[in-house]
Amino acid sequence: MFMIATLIIGGMMLTGCKKNPQPTPEPDPDPTPTTLTVVYKVEKTQGSLVISDCFKLNVTYTDANGQSVTESNVTLPWTKSVEVTSPFKAKMEGEYVYNEAELPDQVVSGKRYGIGSYTGSSLNIEMMGTLGSASKENFLNLMAAHPDRLKFTMEKDY
């Protein structure tokens, strides 16, 4: 009798436990791809300062296929517009180059660059960097102490 009661109570305990099914999590939907225009930009001016004409630009940027494209010895200002499909990682790396013999007595140098995109008809871009003026001698001393001063890099996800 004791054995039968133990089996009945044990069976009730096992069948009485109701298992709650765990819901299967829904995967996050992939973002809907959108087409947009990404703009890479390097300026020559900031306020009344204008970069000296002796400076050229070597720049590498990401094209619509995600490949790196390099343009060398380009004249400032420089702009490149690329039609892309999001998600897209825009990247731009650049370096100002110059011939020391072409430097004027007063050198305006620095860097002004940015990556942006169009919203409707307006370009949304935040320019980075600043320009400054120095004598040729001070500029050359600064470049000797900081050879990477005229290099820049920027990335932005769309």
Sequence and secondary structure as in RCSB ss.txt:
>XXXX:A:sequence
MFMIATLIIGGMMLTGCKKNPQPTPEPDPDPTPTTLTVVYKVEKTQGSLVISDCFKLNVTYTDANGQSVTESNVT
LPWTKSVEVTSPFKAKMEGEYVYNEAELPDQVVSGKRYGIGSYTGSSLNIEMMGTLGSASKENFLNLMAAHPDRL
KFTMEKDY
>XXXX:A:secstr
 HHHHHHHHHHHHHHH                  EEEEEEEE SEETTEE  TT EEEEEEE TTS EEEEEEE 
SSEEEEEEEESS EEEEEEEEE  GGG  SEEEEE  EEEEEEETTEEEE  B  EEEEEHHHHHHHHHH TTTT
EEEEEEE 
